[in-house]
């Protein structure tokens, strides 16, 4: 099972031009079973390169054999036209449930601007049984908002694990209640906008809340103390000042023995982030 996560920077390369086809080409070469993308845009001509097309539709069309879940936490209307910015999850495997979580956005007077953030959660019929795959893009500018979002992810993880421990199907209920099993086993991925030596990173991987399974950094499981490959800061982009790691896969402890590889694809300059790839045996 191969999962790719990538902040695609609305397809804007280092030359300031938008080439969604370059994003699609990289993804097709990686041949993932599940694709998790952040910074997907629609009807945003003011973004660098003019992201006026619906990239949600372009990506859905390019990967027609996949099932798609989209979420645009930032949705602004101009002349009744939605300007969207958010996340996509595409899966070759059957999706049995999907939830679109809205993450906290507390007021931070030091950083009054910003945007709403969200997280897509899916339950997949994957090899080895059902598991949850979740993708998100956390706050960059406001430490207050990012810390609140990390806390909420931990709470949602606890909720899923404790519900999985007591869930029993009830066929007599009306269909909207018959959601099926939502397992504790999970892969969390995306642009978390935190560094490996940050307090937010430590908080996310802190001892789990009661009833929750432990989360592990897939890079550390696979590579131990080996220096991290940077996920941003390559190829001459304006941001960040130096190469570093902002993008992650976190997995529940039961999935750790299945990690066959976790790597960063550093060659492409189609985005200011690099695709990260997780392979499970």
VEXVO-712632 format. One record per atom (N, C-alpha, C): atom name; x, y, z. Coordinates in steps of 0.2 Angstrom, whole numbers, plus 5000, padded with zeros to 4 digits. Layout:
<nodes>
('CA' (X Y Z))
...
</nodes>
This chain:
<nodes>
('N' (5004 4994 5000))
('CA' (5000 5000 5000))
('C' (5004 5006 5000))
('N' (5004 5010 4995))
('CA' (5008 5017 4995))
('C' (5003 5023 4995))
('N' (5005 5027 5000))
('CA' (5002 5033 5001))
('C' (5006 5039 5000))
('N' (5004 5044 4996))
('CA' (5008 5050 4994))
('C' (5004 5056 4997))
('N' (5008 5060 5001))
('CA' (5006 5067 5003))
('C' (5010 5072 5000))
('N' (5006 5078 4998))
('CA' (5010 5083 4995))
('C' (5006 5090 4995))
('N' (5009 5095 4998))
('CA' (5007 5101 4998))
('C' (5009 5104 4991))
('N' (5004 5105 4986))
('CA' (5005 5106 4979))
('C' (5006 5114 4978))
('N' (5005 5118 4982))
('CA' (5006 5125 4981))
('C' (5002 5128 4975))
('N' (4996 5125 4975))
('CA' (4991 5126 4969))
('C' (4995 5125 4963))
('N' (4999 5121 4962))
('CA' (5003 5119 4956))
('C' (5008 5124 4954))
('N' (5009 5129 4958))
('CA' (5014 5135 4956))
('C' (5021 5133 4957))
('N' (5025 5132 4951))
('CA' (5032 5130 4952))
('C' (5036 5136 4953))
('N' (5043 5135 4953))
('CA' (5048 5140 4955))
('C' (5048 5146 4950))
('N' (5045 5145 4944))
('CA' (5045 5150 4939))
('C' (5039 5154 4940))
('N' (5035 5153 4945))
('CA' (5029 5157 4946))
('C' (5023 5155 4941))
('N' (5024 5150 4937))
('CA' (5018 5147 4933))
('C' (5015 5141 4936))
('N' (5008 5141 4934))
('CA' (5004 5135 4937))
('C' (5004 5130 4931))
('N' (5006 5124 4934))
('CA' (5006 5118 4929))
('C' (5004 5112 4933))
('N' (4997 5112 4933))
('CA' (4994 5106 4936))
('C' (4996 5099 4933))
('N' (4997 5100 4926))
('CA' (4999 5094 4923))
('C' (5006 5091 4926))
('N' (5010 5095 4928))
('CA' (5017 5093 4931))
('C' (5016 5089 4938))
('N' (5011 5092 4942))
('CA' (5009 5088 4948))
('C' (5006 5082 4946))
('N' (5002 5081 4941))
('CA' (4999 5075 4939))
('C' (5004 5070 4937))
('N' (5009 5072 4933))
('CA' (5014 5068 4930))
('C' (5018 5065 4936))
('N' (5020 5069 4941))
('CA' (5024 5066 4946))
('C' (5020 5061 4950))
('N' (5013 5062 4951))
('CA' (5009 5058 4955))
('C' (5008 5051 4951))
('N' (5007 5052 4945))
('CA' (5007 5046 4941))
('C' (5013 5041 4941))
('N' (5019 5044 4941))
('CA' (5025 5041 4941))
('C' (5026 5037 4948))
('N' (5024 5041 4953))
('CA' (5024 5038 4960))
('C' (5019 5032 4961))
('N' (5014 5032 4957))
('CA' (5009 5026 4957))
('C' (5006 5025 4964))
('N' (5003 5030 4967))
('CA' (5001 5028 4974))
('C' (4994 5025 4974))
('N' (4992 5022 4979))
('CA' (4986 5019 4980))
('C' (4981 5024 4983))
('N' (4984 5029 4987))
('CA' (4980 5034 4990))
('C' (4984 5041 4989))
('N' (4981 5046 4987))
('CA' (4984 5053 4986))
('C' (4981 5058 4991))
('N' (4985 5061 4995))
('CA' (4983 5066 4999))
('C' (4986 5073 4997))
('N' (4982 5078 4995))
('CA' (4985 5084 4993))
('C' (4983 5090 4997))
('N' (4987 5095 4998))
('CA' (4985 5101 5002))
('C' (4987 5107 4997))
('N' (4983 5113 4999))
('CA' (4984 5119 4995))
('C' (4982 5118 4988))
('N' (4976 5115 4987))
('CA' (4972 5114 4981))
('C' (4967 5120 4980))
('N' (4967 5124 4974))
('CA' (4964 5130 4974))
('C' (4958 5129 4968))
('N' (4953 5134 4969))
('CA' (4948 5135 4963))
('C' (4946 5142 4963))
('N' (4946 5145 4957))
('CA' (4944 5152 4956))
('C' (4947 5157 4960))
('N' (4954 5156 4961))
('CA' (4958 5161 4964))
('C' (4963 5164 4959))
('N' (4961 5169 4955))
('CA' (4965 5172 4950))
('C' (4971 5176 4953))
('N' (4969 5178 4960))
('CA' (4974 5183 4963))
('C' (4980 5179 4965))
('N' (4980 5173 4966))
('CA' (4986 5169 4968))
('C' (4991 5169 4963))
('N' (4997 5168 4965))
('CA' (5003 5168 4960))
('C' (5002 5163 4955))
('N' (5003 5166 4948))
('CA' (5001 5162 4943))
('C' (4994 5162 4940))
('N' (4990 5164 4944))
('CA' (4982 5165 4943))
('C' (4979 5158 4943))
('N' (4977 5156 4949))
('CA' (4974 5149 4950))
('C' (4966 5150 4949))
('N' (4965 5151 4942))
('CA' (4958 5153 4941))
('C' (4954 5147 4939))
('N' (4957 5141 4937))
('CA' (4953 5135 4936))
('C' (4951 5131 4942))
('N' (4947 5127 4942))
('CA' (4945 5122 4948))
('C' (4950 5116 4948))
('N' (4955 5117 4952))
('CA' (4960 5111 4952))
('C' (4957 5105 4955))
('N' (4952 5106 4959))
('CA' (4948 5100 4962))
('C' (4945 5096 4956))
('N' (4942 5099 4951))
('CA' (4939 5096 4946))
('C' (4945 5093 4941))
('N' (4950 5097 4940))
('CA' (4956 5095 4936))
('C' (4959 5088 4939))
('N' (4960 5088 4945))
('CA' (4963 5082 4948))
('C' (4959 5076 4948))
('N' (4952 5078 4950))
('CA' (4947 5072 4950))
('C' (4947 5069 4943))
('N' (4947 5073 4937))
('CA' (4947 5071 4931))
('C' (4953 5067 4929))
('N' (4959 5069 4931))
('CA' (4965 5066 4930))
('C' (4966 5059 4933))
('N' (4962 5058 4939))
('CA' (4963 5052 4942))
('C' (4956 5049 4943))
('N' (4953 5047 4937))
('CA' (4946 5045 4937))
('C' (4945 5038 4940))
('N' (4950 5034 4940))
('CA' (4950 5028 4944))
('C' (4950 5028 4951))
('N' (4951 5034 4954))
('CA' (4951 5035 4961))
('C' (4944 5037 4964))
('N' (4943 5036 4970))
('CA' (4937 5039 4973))
('C' (4940 5046 4977))
('N' (4936 5051 4976))
('CA' (4939 5058 4979))
('C' (4935 5060 4984))
('N' (4938 5063 4989))
('CA' (4935 5067 4995))
('C' (4938 5074 4995))
('N' (4935 5079 4995))
('CA' (4938 5086 4995))
('C' (4935 5090 5000))
('N' (4939 5094 5003))
('CA' (4937 5099 5008))
('C' (4940 5106 5007))
('N' (4936 5111 5007))
('CA' (4939 5118 5006))
('C' (4937 5122 5012))
('N' (4941 5121 5017))
('CA' (4940 5125 5023))
('C' (4939 5133 5022))
('N' (4943 5135 5017))
('CA' (4943 5142 5015))
('C' (4938 5142 5009))
('N' (4933 5145 5010))
('CA' (4928 5146 5004))
('C' (4925 5153 5004))
('N' (4927 5157 5000))
('CA' (4925 5164 5000))
('C' (4921 5165 4993))
('N' (4916 5169 4994))
('CA' (4911 5170 4988))
('C' (4912 5177 4985))
('N' (4914 5178 4979))
('CA' (4914 5184 4975))
('C' (4909 5184 4969))
('N' (4904 5188 4969))
('CA' (4899 5188 4964))
('C' (4896 5181 4963))
('N' (4895 5178 4969))
('CA' (4892 5171 4970))
('C' (4896 5165 4967))
('N' (4902 5167 4966))
('CA' (4907 5162 4964))
('C' (4911 5160 4969))
('N' (4911 5153 4971))
('CA' (4915 5151 4977))
('C' (4923 5151 4975))
('N' (4927 5154 4979))
('CA' (4934 5154 4979))
('C' (4936 5149 4984))
('N' (4939 5143 4982))
('CA' (4940 5138 4987))
('C' (4948 5136 4988))
('N' (4950 5134 4994))
('CA' (4957 5133 4995))
('C' (4957 5127 5000))
('N' (4960 5121 4999))
('CA' (4959 5116 5004))
('C' (4963 5110 5002))
('N' (4960 5104 5003))
('CA' (4963 5098 5003))
('C' (4959 5093 4999))
('N' (4963 5088 4996))
('CA' (4959 5082 4993))
('C' (4962 5076 4995))
('N' (4958 5070 4995))
('CA' (4961 5064 4996))
('C' (4958 5059 4991))
('N' (4962 5056 4987))
('CA' (4960 5051 4982))
('C' (4962 5044 4983))
('N' (4958 5039 4983))
('CA' (4959 5033 4985))
('C' (4957 5027 4979))
('N' (4962 5023 4978))
('CA' (4960 5017 4974))
('C' (4956 5012 4977))
('N' (4957 5012 4984))
('CA' (4953 5008 4988))
('C' (4946 5010 4990))
('N' (4941 5006 4991))
('CA' (4934 5008 4993))
('C' (4934 5012 4999))
('N' (4931 5018 4999))
('CA' (4930 5022 5005))
('C' (4923 5020 5008))
('N' (4923 5018 5014))
('CA' (4917 5017 5017))
('C' (4914 5022 5021))
('N' (4918 5027 5024))
('CA' (4916 5033 5027))
('C' (4920 5039 5026))
('N' (4917 5045 5026))
('CA' (4921 5051 5026))
('C' (4919 5056 5031))
('N' (4923 5059 5034))
('CA' (4921 5065 5038))
('C' (4926 5071 5036))
('N' (4923 5077 5037))
('CA' (4927 5083 5035))
('C' (4927 5087 5042))
('N' (4933 5087 5045))
('CA' (4933 5090 5052))
('C' (4935 5097 5051))
('N' (4932 5102 5054))
('CA' (4934 5109 5055))
('C' (4939 5109 5061))
('N' (4945 5112 5060))
('CA' (4949 5112 5066))
('C' (4949 5119 5069))
('N' (4951 5120 5075))
('CA' (4950 5126 5079))
('C' (4954 5132 5075))
('N' (4951 5138 5076))
('CA' (4953 5144 5073))
('C' (4953 5149 5078))
('N' (4956 5149 5084))
('CA' (4955 5154 5089))
('C' (4958 5160 5087))
('N' (4955 5166 5090))
('CA' (4957 5172 5089))
('C' (4964 5173 5092))
('N' (4969 5176 5088))
('CA' (4976 5177 5090))
('C' (4977 5184 5088))
('N' (4977 5189 5093))
('CA' (4978 5196 5091))
('C' (4985 5197 5088))
('N' (4990 5193 5089))
('CA' (4997 5194 5086))
('C' (4997 5192 5079))
('N' (4992 5188 5077))
('CA' (4991 5186 5070))
('C' (4984 5186 5068))
('N' (4981 5192 5067))
('CA' (4974 5192 5066))
('C' (4971 5189 5059))
('N' (4976 5189 5054))
('CA' (4974 5186 5048))
('C' (4975 5178 5048))
('N' (4974 5175 5043))
('CA' (4974 5168 5043))
('C' (4968 5165 5039))
('N' (4967 5158 5039))
('CA' (4962 5155 5036))
('C' (4960 5149 5040))
('N' (4953 5147 5039))
('CA' (4951 5141 5042))
('C' (4955 5135 5040))
('N' (4956 5130 5045))
('CA' (4959 5124 5043))
('C' (4955 5118 5044))
('N' (4956 5113 5040))
('CA' (4952 5107 5041))
('C' (4956 5100 5040))
('N' (4953 5095 5041))
('CA' (4956 5088 5041))
('C' (4951 5083 5038))
('N' (4953 5080 5032))
('CA' (4949 5075 5029))
('C' (4950 5068 5033))
('N' (4945 5065 5035))
('CA' (4946 5058 5038))
('C' (4942 5053 5033))
('N' (4945 5048 5031))
('CA' (4942 5042 5027))
('C' (4943 5036 5031))
('N' (4938 5031 5030))
('CA' (4939 5024 5032))
('C' (4940 5020 5025))
('N' (4945 5017 5024))
('CA' (4947 5013 5018))
('C' (4947 5006 5019))
('N' (4944 5002 5014))
('CA' (4945 4995 5013))
('C' (4952 4993 5010))
('N' (4957 4993 5014))
('CA' (4964 4993 5012))
('C' (4966 4986 5013))
('N' (4972 4984 5010))
('CA' (4975 4977 5011))
('C' (4976 4977 5019))
('N' (4975 4971 5022))
('CA' (4976 4970 5029))
('C' (4970 4972 5033))
('N' (4964 4975 5030))
('CA' (4959 4977 5033))
('C' (4957 4984 5033))
('N' (4952 4986 5036))
('CA' (4950 4993 5037))
('C' (4955 4998 5041))
('N' (4956 5004 5038))
('CA' (4960 5008 5042))
('C' (4958 5015 5040))
('N' (4960 5020 5045))
('CA' (4958 5027 5043))
('C' (4964 5030 5040))
('N' (4963 5034 5035))
('CA' (4968 5039 5032))
('C' (4965 5046 5033))
('N' (4970 5050 5036))
('CA' (4968 5057 5037))
('C' (4973 5062 5034))
('N' (4971 5067 5031))
('CA' (4976 5072 5029))
('C' (4973 5079 5031))
('N' (4979 5084 5032))
('CA' (4977 5090 5035))
('C' (4983 5095 5033))
('N' (4981 5101 5034))
('CA' (4986 5107 5033))
('C' (4985 5112 5039))
('N' (4990 5112 5043))
('CA' (4989 5116 5049))
('C' (4991 5123 5048))
('N' (4990 5127 5053))
('CA' (4991 5134 5053))
('C' (4999 5135 5053))
('N' (5001 5140 5049))
('CA' (5008 5142 5049))
('C' (5010 5148 5053))
('N' (5007 5153 5052))
('CA' (5009 5160 5056))
('C' (5007 5160 5063))
('N' (5002 5157 5065))
('CA' (5000 5158 5072))
('C' (5001 5152 5076))
('N' (5006 5152 5081))
('CA' (5007 5147 5085))
('C' (5001 5145 5090))
('N' (4997 5150 5092))
('CA' (4991 5148 5096))
('C' (4987 5144 5092))
('N' (4985 5146 5086))
('CA' (4980 5142 5082))
('C' (4983 5135 5080))
('N' (4990 5134 5079))
('CA' (4992 5128 5077))
('C' (4992 5123 5083))
('N' (4994 5126 5089))
('CA' (4994 5122 5095))
('C' (4987 5119 5096))
('N' (4982 5124 5095))
('CA' (4975 5121 5096))
('C' (4973 5116 5091))
('N' (4975 5116 5085))
('CA' (4974 5111 5080))
('C' (4977 5105 5082))
('N' (4983 5105 5085))
('CA' (4986 5099 5087))
('C' (4982 5095 5092))
('N' (4980 5099 5097))
('CA' (4976 5097 5103))
('C' (4970 5093 5100))
('N' (4966 5097 5095))
('CA' (4960 5094 5092))
('C' (4961 5087 5089))
('N' (4967 5087 5085))
('CA' (4969 5081 5082))
('C' (4969 5075 5087))
('N' (4973 5076 5092))
('CA' (4973 5071 5097))
('C' (4966 5069 5100))
('N' (4962 5074 5101))
('CA' (4955 5073 5104))
('C' (4951 5069 5099))
('N' (4952 5070 5092))
('CA' (4948 5066 5087))
('C' (4951 5059 5087))
('N' (4957 5059 5088))
('CA' (4960 5052 5088))
('C' (4958 5048 5094))
('N' (4958 5051 5099))
('CA' (4955 5048 5105))
('C' (4948 5046 5104))
('N' (4944 5050 5101))
('CA' (4937 5048 5100))
('C' (4936 5042 5095))
('N' (4940 5042 5090))
('CA' (4940 5036 5085))
('C' (4942 5030 5089))
('N' (4947 5030 5093))
('CA' (4949 5024 5096))
('C' (4945 5021 5101))
('N' (4942 5026 5105))
('CA' (4937 5024 5110))
('C' (4931 5021 5107))
('N' (4928 5024 5102))
('CA' (4922 5022 5098))
('C' (4923 5015 5095))
('N' (4929 5014 5092))
('CA' (4931 5008 5089))
('C' (4931 5002 5095))
('N' (4932 5004 5101))
('CA' (4933 4999 5106))
('C' (4926 4996 5108))
('N' (4921 5000 5107))
('CA' (4914 4998 5110))
('C' (4909 4998 5104))
('N' (4911 4999 5098))
('CA' (4906 4999 5092))
('C' (4903 4992 5091))
('N' (4896 4992 5090))
('CA' (4893 4986 5088))
('C' (4888 4988 5083))
('N' (4887 4985 5077))
('CA' (4883 4987 5072))
('C' (4875 4986 5074))
('N' (4871 4990 5072))
('CA' (4864 4990 5074))
('C' (4860 4991 5067))
('N' (4859 4985 5064))
('CA' (4855 4985 5058))
('C' (4848 4988 5058))
('N' (4845 4988 5064))
('CA' (4838 4991 5064))
('C' (4838 4998 5064))
('N' (4844 5002 5065))
('CA' (4844 5009 5064))
('C' (4842 5012 5057))
('N' (4840 5018 5057))
('CA' (4839 5021 5050))
('C' (4846 5021 5047))
('N' (4846 5021 5040))
('CA' (4853 5021 5036))
('C' (4858 5026 5038))
('N' (4856 5032 5039))
('CA' (4861 5037 5041))
('C' (4865 5035 5047))
('N' (4862 5031 5052))
('CA' (4866 5029 5058))
('C' (4871 5023 5056))
('N' (4870 5020 5051))
('CA' (4873 5013 5049))
('C' (4880 5015 5046))
('N' (4884 5018 5049))
('CA' (4891 5020 5046))
('C' (4896 5015 5046))
('N' (4895 5009 5050))
('CA' (4900 5004 5049))
('C' (4906 5005 5054))
('N' (4910 5001 5054))
('CA' (4916 5001 5059))
('C' (4921 5006 5057))
('N' (4923 5010 5062))
('CA' (4928 5016 5061))
('C' (4934 5014 5065))
('N' (4939 5011 5062))
('CA' (4944 5008 5066))
('C' (4949 5013 5070))
('N' (4952 5011 5075))
('CA' (4957 5015 5078))
('C' (4964 5016 5074))
('N' (4965 5010 5070))
('CA' (4972 5010 5066))
('C' (4971 5016 5061))
('N' (4977 5020 5060))
('CA' (4976 5026 5056))
('C' (4983 5029 5054))
('N' (4982 5032 5048))
('CA' (4988 5036 5045))
('C' (4986 5043 5045))
('N' (4990 5047 5048))
('CA' (4989 5055 5048))
('C' (4994 5058 5044))
('N' (4993 5062 5039))
('CA' (4998 5065 5034))
('C' (4996 5072 5032))
('N' (5001 5075 5030))
('CA' (5000 5082 5027))
('C' (5005 5087 5029))
('N' (5004 5093 5028))
('CA' (5008 5098 5029))
('C' (5006 5101 5036))
('N' (5010 5099 5041))
('CA' (5008 5101 5048))
('C' (5011 5107 5050))
('N' (5016 5110 5046))
('CA' (5019 5117 5048))
('C' (5022 5117 5055))
('N' (5025 5112 5056))
('CA' (5029 5111 5063))
('C' (5035 5108 5061))
('N' (5041 5110 5065))
('CA' (5047 5107 5064))
('C' (5048 5101 5069))
('N' (5053 5097 5067))
('CA' (5054 5091 5072))
('C' (5056 5092 5079))
('N' (5059 5098 5080))
('CA' (5062 5100 5087))
('C' (5057 5105 5090))
('N' (5051 5105 5087))
('CA' (5046 5110 5090))
('C' (5042 5107 5096))
('N' (5039 5111 5100))
('CA' (5034 5109 5105))
('C' (5028 5106 5102))
('N' (5026 5108 5097))
('CA' (5020 5106 5094))
('C' (5021 5098 5091))
('N' (5027 5097 5089))
('CA' (5028 5090 5087))
('C' (5028 5086 5093))
('N' (5031 5088 5098))
('CA' (5032 5084 5104))
('C' (5025 5083 5107))
('N' (5020 5088 5107))
('CA' (5014 5087 5109))
('C' (5009 5082 5105))
('N' (5010 5082 5099))
('CA' (5007 5078 5094))
('C' (5008 5070 5096))
('N' (5015 5069 5098))
('CA' (5017 5062 5099))
('C' (5018 5061 5107))
('N' (5015 5065 5111))
('CA' (5015 5064 5118))
('C' (5011 5058 5120))
('N' (5012 5055 5126))
('CA' (5008 5049 5128))
('C' (5001 5050 5126))
('N' (4997 5045 5123))
('CA' (4991 5046 5121))
('C' (4986 5048 5126))
('N' (4980 5051 5124))
('CA' (4974 5052 5129))
('C' (4971 5045 5131))
('N' (4968 5045 5136))
('CA' (4965 5038 5138))
('C' (4961 5035 5133))
('N' (4962 5029 5132))
('CA' (4959 5025 5127))
('C' (4961 5025 5120))
('N' (4966 5030 5118))
('CA' (4969 5031 5112))
('C' (4975 5027 5111))
('N' (4976 5025 5105))
('CA' (4983 5022 5103))
('C' (4988 5027 5102))
('N' (4994 5025 5103))
('CA' (5000 5029 5102))
('C' (5001 5031 5095))
('N' (5003 5037 5093))
('CA' (5005 5039 5087))
('C' (5013 5039 5086))
('N' (5015 5037 5080))
('CA' (5023 5037 5079))
('C' (5024 5041 5073))
('N' (5030 5044 5073))
('CA' (5032 5047 5067))
('C' (5035 5042 5062))
('N' (5032 5041 5056))
('CA' (5034 5036 5051))
('C' (5042 5036 5049))
('N' (5044 5042 5049))
('CA' (5051 5043 5047))
('C' (5056 5040 5052))
('N' (5054 5042 5059))
('CA' (5058 5039 5064))
('C' (5058 5032 5065))
('N' (5052 5029 5063))
('CA' (5051 5022 5064))
('C' (5056 5018 5058))
('N' (5056 5021 5052))
('CA' (5059 5018 5047))
('C' (5067 5020 5047))
('N' (5068 5026 5049))
('CA' (5075 5028 5048))
('C' (5079 5029 5054))
('N' (5076 5029 5060))
('CA' (5079 5030 5066))
('C' (5082 5037 5067))
('N' (5088 5038 5069))
('CA' (5091 5044 5070))
('C' (5094 5047 5064))
('N' (5093 5044 5058))
('CA' (5096 5047 5052))
('C' (5093 5054 5051))
('N' (5097 5059 5048))
('CA' (5095 5065 5047))
('C' (5089 5065 5042))
('N' (5084 5070 5044))
('CA' (5078 5070 5040))
('C' (5079 5073 5033))
('N' (5076 5071 5028))
('CA' (5076 5074 5021))
('C' (5071 5080 5022))
('N' (5074 5086 5019))
('CA' (5069 5091 5020))
('C' (5063 5091 5015))
('N' (5057 5093 5017))
('CA' (5051 5093 5013))
('C' (5050 5099 5010))
('N' (5053 5105 5011))
('CA' (5053 5111 5008))
('C' (5059 5115 5009))
('N' (5060 5120 5005))
('CA' (5066 5124 5005))
('C' (5071 5122 4999))
('N' (5069 5118 4995))
('CA' (5073 5116 4989))
('C' (5072 5120 4983))
('N' (5076 5120 4978))
('CA' (5075 5122 4971))
('C' (5074 5130 4970))
('N' (5076 5133 4975))
('CA' (5076 5141 4975))
('C' (5070 5144 4976))
('N' (5065 5141 4979))
('CA' (5059 5145 4981))
('C' (5060 5150 4986))
('N' (5056 5155 4986))
('CA' (5057 5161 4991))
('C' (5056 5159 4998))
('N' (5052 5154 4999))
('CA' (5050 5151 5006))
('C' (5052 5144 5006))
('N' (5055 5141 5012))
('CA' (5057 5145 5018))
('C' (5064 5147 5017))
('N' (5067 5150 5022))
('CA' (5074 5152 5022))
('C' (5079 5147 5020))
('N' (5078 5141 5023))
('CA' (5082 5135 5022))
('C' (5078 5129 5022))
('N' (5081 5124 5019))
('CA' (5078 5117 5019))
('C' (5076 5115 5026))
('N' (5070 5112 5026))
('CA' (5068 5109 5033))
('C' (5062 5105 5032))
('N' (5060 5101 5037))
('CA' (5054 5097 5037))
('C' (5048 5100 5040))
('N' (5043 5100 5036))
('CA' (5036 5102 5038))
('C' (5031 5097 5036))
('N' (5032 5092 5033))
('CA' (5027 5087 5030))
('C' (5029 5080 5033))
('N' (5023 5077 5036))
('CA' (5024 5071 5040))
('C' (5019 5065 5038))
('N' (5021 5059 5040))
('CA' (5017 5054 5041))
('C' (5017 5052 5048))
('N' (5011 5051 5051))
('CA' (5011 5049 5058))
('C' (5006 5043 5058))
('N' (5008 5037 5061))
('CA' (5004 5031 5061))
('C' (5003 5028 5068))
('N' (4998 5025 5068))
('CA' (4996 5021 5075))
('C' (5001 5016 5076))
('N' (5003 5014 5082))
('CA' (5008 5010 5084))
('C' (5007 5003 5081))
('N' (5001 5001 5080))
('CA' (5000 4994 5077))
('C' (5002 4994 5069))
('N' (5003 4999 5066))
('CA' (5005 4999 5059))
('C' (5012 5000 5058))
('N' (5016 5001 5064))
('CA' (5023 5002 5063))
('C' (5027 4997 5060))
('N' (5025 4990 5062))
('CA' (5029 4985 5059))
('C' (5028 4984 5052))
('N' (5023 4987 5049))
('CA' (5021 4986 5042))
('C' (5025 4992 5038))
('N' (5028 4997 5041))
('CA' (5031 5002 5037))
('C' (5037 4999 5033))
('N' (5037 4999 5026))
('CA' (5042 4996 5022))
('C' (5047 5002 5020))
('N' (5044 5008 5019))
('CA' (5048 5013 5018))
('C' (5044 5020 5019))
('N' (5048 5025 5020))
('CA' (5046 5032 5020))
('C' (5051 5036 5018))
('N' (5049 5040 5012))
('CA' (5054 5044 5009))
('C' (5052 5050 5006))
('N' (5056 5055 5005))
('CA' (5054 5062 5002))
('C' (5057 5062 4995))
('N' (5052 5063 4990))
('CA' (5054 5064 4983))
('C' (5057 5071 4982))
('N' (5063 5072 4982))
('CA' (5066 5079 4982))
('C' (5068 5081 4975))
('N' (5067 5078 4969))
('CA' (5069 5080 4963))
('C' (5064 5085 4960))
('N' (5058 5084 4961))
('CA' (5053 5089 4957))
('C' (5053 5096 4960))
('N' (5052 5101 4956))
('CA' (5051 5108 4958))
('C' (5044 5110 4956))
('N' (5039 5106 4955))
('CA' (5033 5108 4953))
('C' (5029 5111 4959))
('N' (5032 5111 4965))
('CA' (5029 5114 4971))
('C' (5034 5117 4975))
('N' (5033 5121 4980))
('CA' (5038 5123 4985))
('C' (5038 5118 4991))
('N' (5034 5113 4991))
('CA' (5035 5107 4995))
('C' (5037 5101 4991))
('N' (5039 5096 4994))
('CA' (5041 5089 4990))
('C' (5036 5084 4992))
('N' (5034 5080 4987))
('CA' (5030 5074 4989))
('C' (5033 5069 4994))
('N' (5030 5067 4999))
('CA' (5032 5062 5004))
('C' (5028 5055 5003))
('N' (5032 5050 5003))
('CA' (5029 5043 5001))
('C' (5030 5038 5007))
('N' (5024 5035 5009))
('CA' (5024 5030 5014))
('C' (5022 5023 5010))
('N' (5026 5018 5011))
('CA' (5024 5011 5009))
('C' (5023 5007 5015))
('N' (5017 5004 5015))
('CA' (5016 4999 5020))
('C' (5016 4992 5017))
('N' (5019 4987 5020))
('CA' (5019 4980 5018))
('C' (5012 4977 5019))
</nodes>
